[in-house]
Amino acid sequence: MSLRNVLVVLYDGVQSLDVTGPVEVFAALDHIGGRSGYRIRTVSPGGQPVRTHSGLTLVPDGDLEGARPAPGTTLLVPGGRQTADFEPRLTDWLRAHGGGAERLVAVCTGALLLAEAGLLDGRRATTHWNSCALMARDYPAVSVEPDPIYVRDGRVATSAGVTAGIDLALALVEEDHGRDVALLIARHLVVFLRRPGNQAQFSAQLAAQTARREPLRDVQQWITEHPGGDLSVAALAARARLSPRHFARAFQAETGVTPGRYVERVRVEHARRLLEDSADGITEIARTCGYGTPEAMRRAFVKTLGQPPAEYRRRFG
């Protein structure tokens, strides 16, 4: 098996998990059967140790200035709290040499560095949810997609925040070495293989705010645990011991979404997981997730994901 080069750019303020998450995925081949698949090298401006956002110190293998992406190299650019500072040595190097990489990969706000270097112009990209609006505003030549956990546009791949870099790295390993190897690595690291790239950055619970009052928080948890149950406003209001009108108003005020919208998100999310991970038929999944009919689930999928359940399973199951 020929080694593939992975060149990782480090700098002060880098997010440590943006670096170590993907690196652990690539390096895992050495630990799950004694075979090597990737030659990993880290570089920084001046070759100096860098202090991460969390206070850890990382010692690079070499100087950024002398590094050049060799043929077949995957160039990995992690994010960090100081990406907005755009150290000239870093952005100048990316502008001059980033185009020489076979694959250009950014994790989290590393996409802002690629955008600053002009390497995302005319391409689709994503980044941490909290920086998507900033990237869209400051780099109008980039087509920013705020929802997916990672986006692949030709040889350029960008991921959402922090742990999404692991999902992207697993997808690259699957591309290089096949699904069985990627699955073995995912099991070794005790992570899922693999969240599909178009999966939302937020779960339904993260996309909505957590209610302040305990009865409403309990209702949120109940919805999550019982997607196939009676989740009508009347039933949920009774569980919270409120009138339906008072419950609906309080739920939206505290979570930012209506009860119906929250239920819809939870049911679609639950159905997606079953389509990805189970062999259950669509009719059975629709019933399990509280849809009256498979057609009702189909309408919810088309509305939310832009594709019917059967197509979703074909692509990600």
N, C-alpha and C positions, 0 to 999 in steps of 0.2 A: 504494500500500500504506500503510495507516494505521499510525502508530507505536504500539507498546505500551510502557507504562511499566514499568520495573524499578527498584524502590527497594531498595537494599542497605544493611543496618545494619552499621556497623563499631563496634568497641570494642577497648580495650587487651587484648592477649593473643589476638586472633582468629587463627585458622589461615589463613594467607595463601592457600593453595590452595583452601580452601573459598570464598574470595571470587573469586580470579582464574580458577579453573576454569570455573564457570558464567558469569562475566562474559565470558570469552573466547568461549564458545559463543554468547552473545547478541550480542556485538559483531561476530562473524565475518561476519554478513550485509553489513556495510559493506565487507568486503574480498573478497567472492567474486562480484562482479558489479555493485558500486556501488549496491546498494539497501539502504535502511535499514529495519530491522524493529523495533528496540527503542531506546527512549530510556532510558539507564541513568544513575541518580543515586545517589550514596553519601552517607550521613549518619552522624554520630557524636554522642555526648553532648557538648553544648557546641560542636559543630562543630570540635573539636580533632583534630589529627593523632593517629593511633593507632599503637602499636608492636605488630607482630604477634608471634606465638609464636616465629617464627624470627628476629626482630630487625629485620625490614623496617619502614619507616615508610610508612603510607598516609595521604594527605591527602584528606579527604572534600570533597564538594561543598557540604555545608551542615550545619546544626544539626539534630539529631534532634528537638529540642523543637518546631521550627517546621514539621516535615515532616508531611504527611498523605497517605495513600495515595489518589491520585486514582482515579476510575472506570477500571476496566480494568487496575489496577496489579498486578504480581506483586511481592510483598514477600518478599525473600530474607534469611534470618537464618542466617549462617554459624556454625560452631562455633569453639571455642577452649579453651585450657587454663583460662581463668578463668570459664567458664560457670557453674561451681559457686558462684562468688562472687555472681552475680546482682545486679549493680549496680542499685539501685532505679530510677534514671532510665530504664534500659533496659527492665526488666520492667514498670514502670508504664506506659511508653509503648506497649509491645506489648499490654498488657491493655486500654488505652484505645483504641488505634487499629488493632491488628492485624486486628480483625474487619471493617474497612472495605476490606481488600484483596480483589481478585477472586480471586487465588490467593495462598495463604500457603505459602511454601516454606522448609524448614529443611535445611541441610546438616550432616551429622555431629552433633556435640553441640549444634548450634543447636536441635535438637528439645527439649533440656532447658529452654532458654529459653522456647520455646512452651508446654511443659508447665507451667512455673512460672507463666506468665501465664494458665493455665487454658484455652489455646486448643486443646489436644489432648484435653480431657475427652470421653469417649464415642467417641473415634476410634481407628482403627488407626494405628500409627506405628512407625518404626524409627529407629535411631541407630547410632553406631559400636559395633561388637561389644563393645568393652570397657566400654560404658556402658549396655548394654541391661538388665542386672540392676539397676543403680542406678535407671534410669528406672522399671522395673516396681515396684521397692520403694517409691520415693518418690512415685510418681504412679499409684496403683492405678486411677484412673478412665481411664487410658490403656491401650489394648490393644496391648502391645508385641510386635512381631514381629521377633525377633533375626536371622532368616536372610536376608531379601531385601536387595538393594542399594538399593532404594527402594520406598516404599509410597505409593500415591495413595488418599486417602479423601475423595471429594468435591473441594472446593476446596483441601484441605490436602494437601501432599505433603512427605514427609520422606525423607532419604536416609541411607545408611550413611556410613562414614568417608571423608573427604577426596575421593579421585578419583571416588567414586560420585556426587558432585554434578555431575560432567560428564555422566554417564549420565542423570541426572534432567533436567538442562538440555536435553540433546538430545531427550529425550522431550517436553518442553514445546514446543520448536521444531517438532518433528514435528506436534504437536497444532495449533500456530498456523499453520504454513506448509506442512505436508505432508512426506511421507517423502523426496521427492527433495531438498528444501532441506536437511533434517536430514542426509541422506547426504552432500551436498556439504560441509557444515560438518565432519562427522566426518572426511572425507578431507582437508580443509584442515588440521585439527588432528592428523591422523595418529592417530586413535583409532577404535575399533570403533563402528559403528552397528548395533545398540545392544545392550548387554547387557540382556536382559529384566529387568524389575523384580523378578521372583521368583527371579532367579539368586542363588545363595548368596553371601554376603560372602566366604567362603573358597573357594579352589580346594581340591581334594583334598590338594595338597601343603601348603597353608597350614593346613588344618584339622588335619592331623596334625603332630606335632613332627618335625623332621629328626633322624634317627638320629645318634648321636655317632660310632659306629664306621664307618670307611670302607666295609667290605663291605656293611653294611646300608644306608648311603646310596646305594651303587652299585645295590643291589637296588631301592630306591625310584625311582631314575632309570630303571632298566630297565623297571619296571612302567609308568611314565609314557610311555615311548617305544614300548612294545610291548603295548598293551592287548589286542591280538588273539592274543597268544602264550600259551604254556603258563605260566600263573601260579599253578599249584598250589603248595601249601606244599612238596612234595617238590622240584619244579623250582626254586623260589626258594631253598630251603635249599642245594641243590647249587651254585647260582650263588654263594652266600655261603660255600660250603665249610664248612657246619655241618650237624649232624644235623637232621632235620625238627623234632624236639622242641625242641632247643636254639634253632634258628632262630625258631620260633614264639614261644617265651618271650622271647627277646632282642628280637625285633621289636616285640612289644607293650610291653615294658618301656621301650624307647627312643623309640617313636613315639606311644604312648598308644592305639593301636588294633591289633586283630588283623590279620594279613596278609590274611585273607579280606575284612575290612571295608575295608581300604585299597584292595584290588583292586576291590571293588565301587564305591567312590567314584570311582576313576580311570575305570573303564569307563562309568559313568553320565555323568560329566563329558565324556568324549570323545564319547559318543553324542549328548549335548545339542548340542555344537558342530557335529557333522555334520548334525543335524536343522535347526539354525538356518542353516547356511551352505552346505550342499551339496544337490544334486538327487538324491543317491543314494536308492534305495528303502529301506524299513525292513528288509527281509530282508538287503540288502547291508550296511547299517550294523550290524545285529546281528552279522553274520559278522565285519566289520572290527573290532568292539569286543570280540570274544572270547566272545560269547554263543552257546551251542549252537544256539538256535532263536530266532525272533522272539518267541515266547511267553516265553522266559526274560528277554529284554530288557523285554518288557511288564511282567512281574512286578517287575523291579528298578525300573522307572520308577514304577509305582504305589506301591511300598513307599517309595521315596525322595522322589518329587515329588508323589504323590497324583493322578497322571494318566498315561494310557498314552502311548506315543511319538507316535501319530497326532494326539492332541489337543494335545500339546506343540508339534508342528510347525505345526499349524493356528494356534496362538496366537502363536508366536514365530518361525516360519520365514519 
